[in-house]
Amino acid sequence: MAGGKETPRQKMISMMYLVLTALLALNVSVDILDAFAIVNDGIETSNNSVENKIKDYYLTFEQQYEKQPEKAGEYWNKAQEIRVKTDEIINYIETEIKLPLVEVTEGITKEEIFNPKDEKKKLIKNADKADPEKNRRIFHEFEFKNISAKDNYDAPTNFMINEGKATELRNKLEDYRLYIISTLQSAGLTNYGSKVGLRTDGDYYDANNNKLSWEEKNFYHVILLADIAILNKIIGEIQTTEFDAVSELFKRIGATDYKFNALEAKVFPKTTYVLQGQDYEADIFIAASDTTRKFNAKFAKGVKDFSKANSKNVYNTSSKNGVVSIKIPTSAEGEQTFAGIVEMVDPETGEIVPYPFSSSFTVAPPSANVTPTKMNVMYRGLENPISISAPGFTANQINVSVSNGELIKGNNGEYFVKPGNEKNITTVTVSTTIDGKKVILDNCDFRLKRTPDPVPVINGKTKGSFTKEEILAAGGFNLTMPDFDFEGYRSQVISYDVSTIVAGYLKSVKGIKGRQFNSEVEELIKSSKRISIENIRVKSPDGEERILDTPITIDIKN
C-alpha cells in the first residue's frame, strides 16, 4: 500500500510485514504462530509512538495558533479537519472491522471480549484505550495467546471478502487519501499526491503470477493473526499520512515571525532498528524554529536525564539549517538511551534557553529469515524454492550464496537452490555490506533427500481384480508420486518385466520399453488368470535410474 517516498519507519514496518507473510506461507503449528505475534506487537508499539508524536504536534500547532491566529488560523482549521477525518477512519477500522473480525472468528461477543469470566483469559490488553467515552481515537490490542482461532482463515476470509468488508475498507482508504491530497493542494501545496501513500490501485500477483485485487492480496485466505497485523499496518500508514499532512500545514504558517514561548526539542531517528556494528543516526530540531538561526546542542549516551550525565561523556554539536544531526556508534545489544539539551536564544530576551530532549533506540544482532516455501528439506537435483528477507534491509542490499549447490535468483526475494551431490547438507548464507565490510546475517542448513520412488498403478491400483477388457483398455500402467509436493516433476518408465503362470509353467516377457503393453503382454493377459508387472526401471525427476520395489499384481476375471 505504500506510495511516494517511504520513511525509515514505513520501510521497517513493511519489512516486518514481508517477514510475517513469508512465515505464514508455511504450514506451521499454532505454537509457532504465537511467536509471530511479536511482529504485530512491534507494529502496535510503533503506532503508539507515532500517535504520541501526533498529539504533541497538534499541541505545538495549537500554541502557535493561539499566539498568532491571523497567520495560523487557516492552516489550523485544515489540520483540525484532517484530525476529525483521521479519527473517523481509524475508529472505523477498529470498531467496524478489527473488533468484529475477532468476534466472528473466535465465536464470541463484544461483551465477552471486554468482560471475560476469567480475567486470565482476557482478549483485550488495553481496555482503557478502547473506551470511546474516554478517547477520541480508540485502539484494540489483543492478547493473541488467549485467542484460540488465531490460525483460522475461513471466517476472516468470509468476513473480509465474501461480506465485502475489504472492498468497503479500500473505498474508505481511497476517499481518505483523496481528501488529504485535496486539502493540502487547497493550502498551496501542488502535486502533493505524489507524496501520499495508502495506494490501493497497484498491480498485485500471487505466487503463480496470477493477478489479484487489493482485497485478495491482503485478505483472501489469510489467517486471523495476519489480518490483525495487516490492519495495524494500514493504521500506521494512516498515522504517517496524517503526520506528514499536518507537518506541511504547520510549515505554511511562516514560523520565522513567531516569538517562541513554548518550544520542545524533538528527536526523529532515521531508524530505531540498528544492527550491531552500525551507527545510530537521528535528527534533533525545534519545532517551527528559524532555519537562519544557529543553535547548539549537547548530548550524552546511556542516560535518560541529561542533568545526570557525566561531563566527560558529553558531546557538543551545532545546527545546520535549523537541524542538529547526531551519530552514535553502537556495540552492545538491546535498548540504548541518550539525552541532551538544545540551547536556543530567546528572540525576546536574548537569553540562552535550554530545551531538554531524550530518546532511545534498539540495537539488534545481525539476523535474517530463510524460509523454505515448499518443505523443511531440499531434494537433490531439483530447483528448491526459498524466500529470503532481512529486517532493516531491502532485497538489493542482501547477498545470498549456497554451499554444495547452485543458486538461481527469482523475483521478490525468491530464490531456487539446486543442491549438489557432495554432502548431505546444503547451507544458505545471507550477508550484507555495512561500512564496506561483509556482515553475515544468517547461515541456514538444509537436509538433502532423494526424490521419493513413484508408485506404479493400473487404473489407480497396485493390485486387484480386473476383466481382460479393462486391462487391455488401460493399454499400460502409470506412475504416481503421492508423497511428492513439487509440481511439474514426473518419473519416466524405462523398462519393465511381465510374468505369469500358464499351464503350470512360468512364462515371462522381459525388458519391455516404456510403460505401454506390447503385443506379447496383451497375449499373456488374454491367456492368464494373474499377471505380475515387476522389475520396473524408472528415471526419477533428479535424473537417477532406479528399479522400483513395488510390483503390480493383477487377477484377471473372465
Order of alpha helices (4+ residues) and beta strands (2+ residues): alpha-alpha-alpha-alpha-alpha-alpha-alpha-beta-beta-alpha-alpha-beta-beta-beta-beta-beta-beta-beta-beta-beta-beta-beta-beta-beta-beta-beta-beta-beta-beta-alpha-beta-beta-beta-alpha-beta-beta-beta
